[in-house]
Amino acid sequence: MSVGKTKFLLRYTRNVFKGIFITFGMNNETRMIEVNNNHYKLFIWDTPGAERFRGIIKGCYKNADGFLLFFDVFDRKTFEHVHSWMEEINDYND
């Protein structure tokens, strides 16, 4: 679903905010952050929201420390899918 996941990721990791992006398969980006004088490397997966990609996305859940779920405030259908994404994350995340 086109809700802005890739745009958010590119803005957060590369400070890029232009263009139209379509995610085919999975992409990833990294970003170094500092919290309480500790340095962490974030490895962030950008996954497509389309149903046909659900099988490959499940591999990203294993050992993940956090998740961001996105929806389009102008498309209620995308918000209604949040619950099913949360269930899937709970089912596949160790």
Buried (B, 14 or more C-beta within 10 A) or exposed (E): BBBEBBBBBBEBBEEEEEEEBEBEEBBEBEEEEEEEEEEEEEEBBBBBBEEEBBEEBBEBBEEEEEEEBBBEEEEEEBBEBEEEBEEBBEEBBE
